[in-house]
Amino acid sequence: MKSSWTPPPRPDWVQQVIDEGRHMDIRSLVPLQAEELMATARRNTGFDDFGSDEWLEGFHVFLKALEEEADLHLLGRLMTRSDILRWLEARLGIEAAYAEHPAIDEEEIEHPVFVTGLPRAGTSILFELLAQDSQFGSPRNWEMMFPYPPPDTASYHSDPRIERCQHLVTQWSRVVPTYAAMHEMGANIPNECIVAMSCTFLTENLPGQYQIPSYNAWYYQQDLDYAYAYYKRMLKLLQWRNPRRHWLLKAPSHLGNLRVLFRTFPDARVVITHRDPVVAQASVTNLLGTLYWMRSSQPFDAGAFENLMTPEAGAARLNGVVDLLRAGAVPEQQLHNFLYAQLVDQPLDALQALYREMGLNLEPAALQAMQGYLQQKPQGKFGRHQYSIGEQEENARKRQLFQRYQHYFKVPDEV
């Protein structure tokens, strides 16, 4: 089914690049072939070892889906090739660091805090607020993008990789300016775990950026233990020369992967944000449509992404969390629920209550930093994120699907 989502107008320079590429052999000019990409990454870094082979299947499935399904325009292919090379080079750098310094593997990841929940349900702003507390350390965009050489405390805020990353991550809003109203980007802003997992090629980050239904179908049949274990390997490297007391981490997709998360990080604390699913899901449609529009002009096919898009699939994922809790399959005492409505209405009170529930101290300096962050980033500062929430009859149907979830977690209606 084609979505009713309407793409925003493109800046003139973007449209001109796309138009120039229409009559070029862009597949030859911007190749996305596995062996050539790997050879280029090796040449760029001077390293040879990509580590164990678990990532290769996803890499090949992803590249095949890009060529057969994503319909990338010229600028989209350039952006995509740049991303893939960075992911490959990150792998090479991580493996080189461990080869040079085997003691990195002895690092301990102690009591990390994960933020998860429905996409567009306040996970990002909660994550950024908690990051104001010095007892937490969050991987910034720049160190996720360029993990080698391992960041160190002395140059952590002046590393030259920061400037390069800043240009690359803000490029998205120059290609599609409306994206800035949906998600703020910056080199020093923490980013999601699935972004770091991109170098495993086993992550929701990939179908979140491209219309690649064959990869999407493959991904949801996979065991994710490898992706989580490799992410832990990256975190050990990032804290080796720049220690963090507790990692603060975030991705909405953790909500459907709580079992593997606790297998990998058994002493983790997990904060689940809760928002009216009818509103949150309408927002996701707009976000995904915008991300796809950055790299392709093909119509947005919501039906090809049922695991991400349909109310039935969303309700199944949310009900799965309820089932896990009722069955005692995950440690409920390490799960903490957080209502989006409370974050919007009384953010500081809600944060203080969350700290009490987690058994952590919220020091006055951290609370003051959070308050300052809120004052500098009021809702709508970067433009208001507009999206349709559907017709009344359709919303009523969706409400029935989400009834069990909303009742269990006491999530109020917004529409």
PAZA-231020 format. One record per atom (N, C-alpha, C): residue in one letter; x negated, y, z negated. Coordinates in steps of 0.1 Angstrom, whole numbers, plus 5000, padded with zeros to 4 digits. Each point is the difference from the previous one (the first is absolute). Example, Ala and Ser with C-alpha at 12.3 -4.5 7.8 and 13.67 -1.06 7.14 Angstrom:
2
A486849434922
A500950125000
A499150125000
S500450115007
S499150115000
S500850114992
end
This chain:
415
M499249885000
M500850125000
M499150125000
K500350105009
K499350125000
K500650094989
S499050074993
S500450084989
S500650145005
S500950064992
S500550135003
S499050114997
W498849964994
W499050104996
W499550085012
T499950134999
T499650085011
T498650054997
P499149985009
P498650044998
P499950165000
P499050054992
P499850155000
P499350045012
P500150135004
P499250055011
P498549994997
R499249975010
R498649994999
R499350145002
P498950034993
P499250125004
P499649995015
D499850115006
D499750015014
D498749925003
W499050024991
W498749935003
W500149855000
V500849954991
V500249854999
V500749955013
Q501150075004
Q500749965012
Q499150015013
Q499150105000
Q499150015011
Q499049885001
V499549964989
V499149895000
V500849875004
I501249984995
I500849885004
I500350015015
D500350115005
D500450025015
D498749975008
E498950054996
E498749975008
E499749855000
G500449934990
G499749864999
G500949915009
R501150055004
R501049925007
R499549945013
H499150065006
H499549955013
H498549954999
M499649984988
M498649944997
M500149864996
D499049925002
D499949874995
D499550004986
I501050034991
I499650034986
I499549874993
R500549895004
R499549874994
R498649985002
S499550045012
S498549985003
S499250114993
L500650135000
L499350114994
L499949994985
V501149954994
V500049984985
V500349864997
P499049915001
P500249854998
P500449974986
L500849904998
L500449944987
L499849855001
Q498849965004
Q499749865001
Q499149964988
A500349884994
A499449964988
A498550005000
E499449935010
E498549995000
E499450135002
E500550085008
E499450135003
E500150094987
L501250004993
L500150084988
L499049954989
M499949874999
M499149954990
M498650045003
A499649995013
A498650035004
A499850154998
T500950085002
T499950154998
T499850034985
A500849934992
A499950034986
A498649954995
R499549895004
R498749954997
R498950105004
R500250055012
R499050105005
R500150134992
N501150044997
N500250134992
N499449994986
T500149894994
T499549984986
T498649954999
G499649925010
G498849924998
G500149884992
F501249964996
F500349884993
F500749895008
D499849884997
D500549895008
D501149914993
D500150004987
D500849914992
D501450064997
F501049945006
F501450044996
F500649924989
G499249914994
G500549924989
G500749885005
S500849944991
S500749875003
S501050035011
D500549905006
D500850015012
D501550014998
E500550014988
E501550014998
E500750115007
W499350115003
W500550125006
W500249995015
L499349905006
L500050005015
L501349975006
E500849914994
E501349975006
E500950135001
G500150074989
G500850125000
G499450105010
F498750015001
F499450105009
F500449975015
H500049875004
H500449965013
H501550025003
V500849964990
V501550025001
V500350155002
F499350084992
F500250145000
F499750065014
L498849975005
L499650055013
L500949965011
K500449875000
K500949955010
K501350085000
A500550024988
A501350074999
A499950155004
L498850064998
L499850135004
L500150015015
E499349915007
E500050005015
E501349975006
E500849914994
E501249955006
E501350074996
E499950074988
E501350054994
E499950154997
A498850054996
A500050134994
A500250125010
D499649975013
D500250105010
D499350144996
L498749994997
L499350114995
L499750105012
H500250134997
H499650105010
H498550034998
L499450095008
L498650024999
L499550054987
L500750104994
L499650044987
L500249894989
G501049925002
G500349894991
G498949905000
R499549975012
R498949905001
R498750054994
L499850135002
L498850064994
L500049994985
M501250044994
M500150004986
M499949854995
T500649915007
T500049864996
T498649945000
R499350035011
R498649945001
R499250064989
S500150134997
S499350064989
S500349934987
D501349974997
D500449944988
D499349864999
I500249925011
I499549864999
I498550004998
L499250085007
L498650014997
L499750034986
R500750094994
R499750044986
R500349884991
W501149925003
W500349894991
W498949895002
L499549985012
L499049905002
L498750054994
E499750125001
E498750064994
E500149994985
A501250024994
A500249994986
A499749864995
R500549905008
R499649864996
R498549975000
L499450055011
L498549985001
L499350074988
G500550124997
G499350074989
G500249934986
I501249954998
I500349934987
I499149874999
E500049935011
E499249885000
E498550034998
A499550115006
A498650044999
A499750044986
A500950074993
A499850044986
A499949884991
Y500949905002
Y499949884991
Y498749925003
A499650005013
A498749935003
A498850074993
E500150135000
E498950084995
E500050004984
H501249994995
H500150014985
H501049904995
P499749884999
P500949894996
P500650034986
A499450084992
A500650034987
A501350085000
I500450055012
I501350075002
I501149904996
D499849875004
D501149914997
D500249974986
E499150044991
E500249994986
E500950114993
E500350105008
E500950104995
E501349954996
E500650064990
E501349964995
E501150105003
I501149965005
I501250095002
I500949984988
E500050104991
E500749984987
E501350084999
H501049934998
H501450064998
H500350105010
P500049975013
P500450105010
P501550034999
V500450125004
V501450045001
V500450015014
F501049925004
F500650015014
F501350075000
V500250095009
V501350075002
V500649945013
T501249954998
T500749945012
T501550044999
G500849965010
G501450035000
G500450015014
L501350045002
L500550025014
L499250115007
P499749995013
P499450115007
P500950124999
R499350114999
R500750134999
R500850024987
A499649934989
A500750004988
A499250074989
G499150085003
G499250084990
G498749934997
T499649895007
T498749944996
T498850095002
S500150085011
S498850095003
S499850104990
I501150074996
I499950114991
I499649954986
L500649894996
L499749944987
L498549965000
F499549945010
F498649965002
F499150124998
E500450115007
E499150125000
E500050064986
L501250004994
L500050064986
L499249924990
L500149865001
L499249924991
L498550025003
A499750035012
A498650025004
A499350124993
Q500950094995
Q499450124993
Q499449964986
D500349884995
D499549954988
D498649945002
S499050054992
S498649965003
S499849854995
Q500949944993
Q499749864997
Q500349915012
F500650055010
F500249935012
F499150045011
G499749915009
G499250025012
G500849955012
S500250085010
S500749955012
S499150015012
P500049905009
P499250015012
P500550115009
R499150105003
R500450115008
R499949955015
N500750085008
N500049975015
N498649985005
W499150094996
W498750005006
W499249874997
E500149954987
E499249884997
E500749875005
M501350015002
M500749895007
M499549995014
M499950115007
M499650015014
M498549975002
F499250044991
F498649995001
F499449944987
P500249874997
P499549954987
P498549984999
Y499350015011
Y498549975000
Y499350135005
P498950044993
P499549944988
P501050024988
P499949924990
P500950014988
P500050144994
P501150064998
P500050144994
P499450004986
D499350114997
D499450014987
D500550134993
T499950004987
T500650114992
T499450135003
A498750015002
A499350125002
A500550085012
S500349935011
S500450065013
S501549985003
Y500849954991
Y501349965003
Y500950115005
H499850124996
H500850115004
H499350095011
S498849965004
S499350075010
S499649925012
D500449875000
D499549915010
D500450055014
P499149995010
P500350065013
P501149925007
R500349874996
R501149935006
R501350064997
I500150084990
I501350074996
I500550095012
E499150085005
E500350095011
E500549935012
R499349895004
R500449925012
R501449944998
C500249944988
C501349944997
C501150105000
Q499750124995
Q501050114999
Q500650035014
H499150015010
H500450035014
H500849885005
L499649884998
L500749885005
L501449984995
V500150014986
V501349984994
V501050115003
T499550125001
T501050115003
T500350015015
Q499349925008
Q500349995015
Q501549965002
W500549914991
W501349955002
W501050125001
S499950104991
S500950115000
S499850105011
R498849995006
R499850095012
R500649935012
V500149875000
V500649935012
V501550014998
V500549974988
V501550024998
V500250094987
P500150135002
P500150094989
P501149974989
T501149935004
T501049974991
T499549904989
Y499049935003
Y499549904991
Y499550064986
A499650135001
A499550074988
A501150014990
A501350005004
A501150024991
A500349864993
M499449895005
M500449874995
M498949954990
H498750035003
H498949944993
H498850095001
E499550054989
E498850095000
E498849915002
M499150045008
M498849935003
M498850084997
G498949944995
G498850074997
G498949904996
A498750045002
A498949914997
A500049964985
N500350104992
N499949974985
N501349964994
I501149975008
I501249954995
I500049854999
P500449944989
P500149855000
P500949955011
N499749885005
N500849945010
N500449864996
E500849945008
E500749874996
E499049885002
C500349904992
C499249885001
C500149935014
I501150015006
I500149945014
I499150075010
V499750134997
V499050075009
V498649944999
A499649974987
A498749944998
A500049865005
M501249935000
M500049865005
M500049995015
S500050125007
S499949995014
S498849935006
C498950004992
C498849935005
C500149854999
T501149954994
T500349865000
T500949965012
F500650105006
F501049985011
F501249914995
L500250014987
L501249924994
L500750104991
T500750095006
T500650114992
T501250065007
E500950054991
E501250075006
E499750135006
N498850054998
N499650135006
N500049995015
L499849885006
L499949995014
L501450015007
P501049924996
P501350025005
P500750134996
G499450064990
G500550134995
G499650125010
Q499049975008
Q499550105009
Q500349975015
Y500349885003
Y500249965014
Y501249915002
Q500750015011
Q501149915003
Q499449875006
I499749914991
I499449885004
I500749884993
P501249975005
P500949904993
P499349864999
S499149965009
S499449874999
S499149994988
Y499250114998
Y499250014988
Y500850004988
N501150085000
N500950014989
N500549864996
A500549925010
A500549874997
A498949914995
W498850015005
W498949924995
W499650034986
Y500050134997
Y499550054987
Y500949944989
Y501350005002
Y500949964989
Y500149854998
Q499149935008
Q499949854997
Q498749974994
Q499250104996
Q498649984995
Q499950004985
D499049934995
D499650004986
D499150124999
L500350094991
L499350134998
L498950004990
D499749884994
D498949994990
D498750065006
Y499749975012
Y498750045006
Y500050165000
A501050065005
A500050155001
A499950064986
Y500749954990
Y499850054986
Y498649984995
A499549885002
A498749974995
A498950095006
Y500150035013
Y499150085007
Y500150154995
Y501250044997
Y500250134994
Y499350014987
K500249904992
K499350004987
K498550015002
R499549935010
R498550015004
R499650145003
M500950075007
M499750145003
M500050094988
L501049984991
L500150074988
L498749994991
K499549874999
K498849984993
K498850085005
L499950015014
L499050085006
L500250154997
L501250055001
L500250144998
L499850044985
Q500149914991
Q499850044986
Q498549984995
W499349935008
W498649954996
W499150124996
R500050115008
R499250114997
R500850124996
N501349994999
N500950104996
N501149944991
P499749964988
P500949924992
P501450074998
R501049924999
R501450044997
R500449924987
R500650074991
R500549934988
R501149915004
H501050055006
H501149915006
H500350055014
W500149905009
W500450045014
W501550035000
L500450105007
L501450045003
L500249985015
L500949905003
L500249965014
L501450005004
K500350005013
K501450025004
K500349955014
A501149935001
A500649975013
A501449954998
P501050055008
P501349944999
P500149855003
S499149955009
S500149865003
S499649914989
H499450054989
H499749914989
H501449944994
L501050085002
L501349964994
L500449865005
G499749965012
G500349875005
G498949904998
N498950044994
N498849914998
N499650004986
L500950004991
L499650014986
L499349874995
R500349895006
R499449874996
R498550015003
V499750035012
V498650015004
V499250114994
L500750114997
L499350114993
L499649954986
F500949934993
F499649964986
F499049885001
R500049925010
R499049905002
R498650065001
T499950115008
T498850075002
T499550094989
F501050074994
F499750094989
F500949964988
P499649904993
P500949944990
P500350104988
D499250104997
D500250094989
D500650135005
A500550015012
A500550125006
A501350054992
R500250135000
R501350064997
R500650055013
V501349975002
V500650045013
V501250094996
V500050125006
V501150094999
V500950005012
I501349974999
I500949995011
I500950125000
T499950085010
T500950125002
T501349955006
H501150064995
H501349965005
H500850125005
R500649995012
R500850105006
R501249945007
D501050085002
D501249955008
D499549955013
P500249875003
P499449945012
P500650055013
V501350054999
V500650055012
V499250135005
V499750084991
V499250135003
V498649965004
A499349924992
A498749965003
A499849945014
Q500949915003
Q499849935013
Q500350095012
A500950104999
A500150095010
A498850085003
S499350034989
S498750085001
S498949915006
V500049874998
V499049915006
V500250005015
T501250005005
T500250005014
T499450125007
N500150124994
N499450125005
N498549994999
L499449954989
L498649994999
L499449915010
L500649885002
L499449905010
L500150065014
G501250065003
G500150055013
G499050115003
T499750084991
T498950105001
T498749945002
L499649904992
L498749935001
L499949945014
Y501049935005
Y499949945013
Y499850105011
W500750124999
W500050105010
W498750075001
M499149984990
M498750065001
M499249935011
R500249875003
R499149935008
R500749945013
S501350025000
S500849945011
S501350085003
S500449995013
S501250075004
S501249915001
Q499849874998
Q501149905002
Q501150034989
P501249975004
P501150024990
P499849924987
F500550054989
F499849944987
F501149885000
D499549884999
D500849884999
D500149954986
A501050054992
A500149964986
A500349854999
G500649945009
G500349864999
G498849915001
A498950055005
A498849925001
A499349994987
F500550084990
F499350014987
F500949974989
E500749895001
E501149974990
E499549984986
N498749954999
N499549994986
N499750144993
L499950105008
L499850134995
L501350095000
M500949975009
M501150105003
M501449964996
T500549885001
T501449984998
T500350004985
P501350054997
P500449994986
P500049864994
E500349905008
E500149864996
E498649964995
A499050035008
A498649964997
A499550084987
G500450135000
G499650084988
G500649944987
A501349975001
A500749944989
A499449874995
A499649925010
A499449874997
A498750024992
R499250095005
R498850034993
R500250054985
L501050094999
L500350054986
L500549894991
N500949925006
N500649894992
N498949904996
G499049995009
G498949914997
G499350044987
V499850134998
V499450054988
V500849964988
V501350025001
V500949964989
V499949854997
D500049925011
D499849864998
D498749964993
L498950075003
L498749974994
L500150034985
L500650114997
L500150044985
L500949914993
R501249965006
R500949914993
R499349864998
A499249965009
A499349874999
A498850004992
G499550124995
G498850014993
G498849975008
A500150025013
A498949965009
A498850105001
V500350124994
V498950104999
V500150064986
P498950054994
P500050044986
P500850134998
E501349994996
E500950114998
E499450114991
Q499249964990
Q499550104991
Q498950095007
Q499549965011
Q499150085008
Q500650085011
L501449995001
L500750085010
L500850114993
H499950125006
H500650124994
H500950075011
N501250024997
N501050065009
N500050154999
F500250075011
F499950155000
F501050055010
L500950084995
L501150055009
L499650135007
Y500250005013
Y499750125009
Y500850124995
A501249984996
A500950114996
A499450074988
Q499449924990
Q499450064988
Q498750085004
L499349945010
L498850075004
L500350145006
V501150005008
V500450135006
V500550104989
D500949954991
D500750094991
D499150044988
Q499349904994
Q499250034988
Q498649935001
P499250045010
P498849935003
P499049974988
L499850114992
L499049984989
L500649914989
D501350014997
D500649914990
D499949865005
A500349985013
A500049875005
A498649945000
L499050085002
L498649955000
L499649964985
Q500450084991
Q499749974986
Q500649874996
A501249985004
A500749874996
A499349885007
L499550025012
L499349895007
L498849974993
Y499250104995
Y498849974993
Y500349924987
R501050044993
R500449934988
R500349865003
E500749975010
E500449875004
E498749915004
M499150075006
M498849925004
M499049994989
G500250074989
G499149994989
G498750085002
L500150115008
L498950085003
L500150144994
N498950074997
N500150134995
N500050105012
L500950104999
L500150115009
L499450124993
E498750035003
E499450104993
E500550145005
P499950104991
P500550145004
P499450055013
A498749975002
A499350055012
A500649945012
A500349874999
A500649935012
A501450055003
L500850024989
L501450055002
L499950145006
Q499150084996
Q499950145005
Q499649995015
A499149915004
A499649985014
A501249965008
M500849914995
M501249965007
M500950115002
Q500250084990
Q500950125001
Q499550095011
G498750035000
G499450095010
G500249945014
Y499849875001
Y500249945013
Y501450025005
L501049984992
L501450025004
L500350145004
Q499450104993
Q500250145003
Q499450035014
Q498949945003
Q499450025013
Q500649935012
K500849904996
K500649915011
K501549994997
P500850115001
P501549984998
P500549925012
Q501249944997
Q500749925011
Q500350095012
G499649965011
G500250085012
G498950095004
K498950004992
K498950105003
K499549995014
F499949875006
F499549985013
F501149995011
G501250054997
G501149995009
G500949894994
R501350015003
R500949914994
R500249885010
H499949884994
H500149885008
H501549975003
Q500450025012
Q501449995004
Q500349865005
Y501249944996
Y500449875006
Y501449984997
S500749925009
S501449974998
S500249884990
I501050014992
I500349894991
I501249925005
G500450025012
G501049915006
G501450054996
E501049935006
E501450034998
E500549934987
Q501150054995
Q500549964987
Q500349855000
E500749955010
E500349865001
E498849915000
E499050045008
E498849925000
E499250004987
N500050124993
N499450014987
N500749914990
A501349995001
A500749914991
A499749865002
R499849965012
R499549865003
R498649974994
K499150105002
K498749994994
K500049994985
R500950084994
R500150014986
R500349864994
Q500949925007
Q500349874995
Q498849915001
L499150015010
L498849925001
L499150034989
F499950134995
F499050044990
F500649994986
Q501249964999
Q500750014987
Q499249934989
R499649875003
R499349934989
R498750074995
Y499350045010
Y498750074996
Y500350134992
Q501050085005
Q500250134993
Q500649974986
H500849904998
H500549974987
H498949954991
Y499149915005
Y499049944991
Y499150114995
F499650095009
F499050104996
F500650144997
K501450004999
K500750134997
K499650125009
V500049975013
V499650105010
V501350085004
P500050134998
P501250085003
P500150025015
D501350025005
D500350045014
D499550145002
E499550035012
E499750145004
E501050045011
V500849915006
V501050045010
V501249924997
end
